[in-house]
Amino acid sequence: MNTCFYGHPFVWLVNVAERFRRRGIGSALLRHTLDRFPDRKVFTSTNDSNRPSRAMMESLGFERAGQIEHLDEGDPELVYVRRPSPN
């Protein structure tokens, strides 16, 4: 994670070893980042083909913000944002 995405926090990669997937580790890692930036928009992305990652982001309140073509031909990169909760 860094803040080089137009000045916003961006989670570049969440990687959990295959044998430990589907145990909530990826969600815990993302929640930790979200907890660090409660009043800011946090961005991340995943390939369209990565259904587990998309489901995880949506379960944590991320919403689709756009997509980038031609990074992986035929598999667009979907950009997600988690906006701060209104007070």
C-alpha positions in Angstrom: 0.0 0.0 0.0 1.1 3.5 -0.7 -0.4 6.9 -1.4 0.9 7.4 -4.9 -2.5 7.0 -6.6 -3.3 10.6 -7.2 -2.5 11.2 -3.5 -4.9 8.5 -2.3 -4.1 5.3 -0.4 -3.9 2.4 -2.9 -3.5 -1.2 -2.0 -1.4 -2.6 -4.8 -1.4 -6.2 -3.8 -3.0 -8.6 -1.3 -1.4 -11.9 -1.6 -2.3 -14.9 0.5 -0.6 -18.3 0.0 -3.0 -20.7 -1.7 -3.2 -23.1 1.2 -4.3 -20.3 3.5 -7.0 -18.7 1.3 -10.7 -18.6 2.1 -9.8 -18.1 5.9 -10.4 -14.3 6.1 -6.7 -13.4 6.0 -7.1 -11.2 2.9 -10.1 -9.4 4.4 -8.2 -8.9 7.6 -5.3 -7.3 5.7 -7.6 -5.0 3.8 -9.5 -4.1 7.0 -6.2 -3.2 8.7 -5.5 -0.7 5.8 -9.0 0.7 5.9 -8.6 1.2 9.7 -5.5 3.3 9.1 -7.4 5.7 6.8 -10.9 6.0 8.2 -11.5 9.5 6.7 -10.0 8.9 3.3 -10.9 7.2 0.1 -8.9 3.9 -0.3 -8.4 2.4 -3.8 -7.4 -1.0 -5.0 -7.9 -3.1 -8.1 -8.1 -6.7 -9.4 -8.5 -8.5 -12.7 -12.1 -9.0 -13.9 -11.4 -12.8 -13.8 -10.5 -12.8 -10.1 -14.0 -13.4 -8.7 -12.9 -14.2 -5.1 -11.0 -10.9 -4.9 -14.0 -9.0 -6.3 -16.3 -10.6 -3.8 -13.9 -9.8 -0.9 -13.7 -6.2 -1.9 -17.5 -5.8 -2.3 -18.0 -7.5 1.1 -15.8 -4.8 2.7 -17.7 -2.0 1.1 -15.6 -1.3 -1.9 -17.4 -0.2 -5.0 -16.4 -0.2 -8.7 -14.7 3.0 -9.7 -13.6 2.2 -13.2 -11.5 -0.2 -15.3 -8.2 -0.2 -17.2 -7.9 -2.0 -20.4 -4.8 -3.7 -22.0 -2.8 -4.5 -18.9 -3.7 -8.1 -19.2 -5.2 -8.6 -22.7 -8.8 -9.8 -22.5 -8.9 -9.4 -18.7 -9.5 -5.8 -17.7 -8.2 -4.4 -14.4 -11.2 -3.3 -12.2 -10.5 -0.3 -10.0 -12.4 -0.2 -6.7 -12.8 2.6 -4.1 -13.9 2.4 -0.4 -15.2 5.9 0.5 -15.3 7.0 4.1 -18.5 6.6 6.0 -20.5 9.8 6.4 -20.4 11.1 10.0 
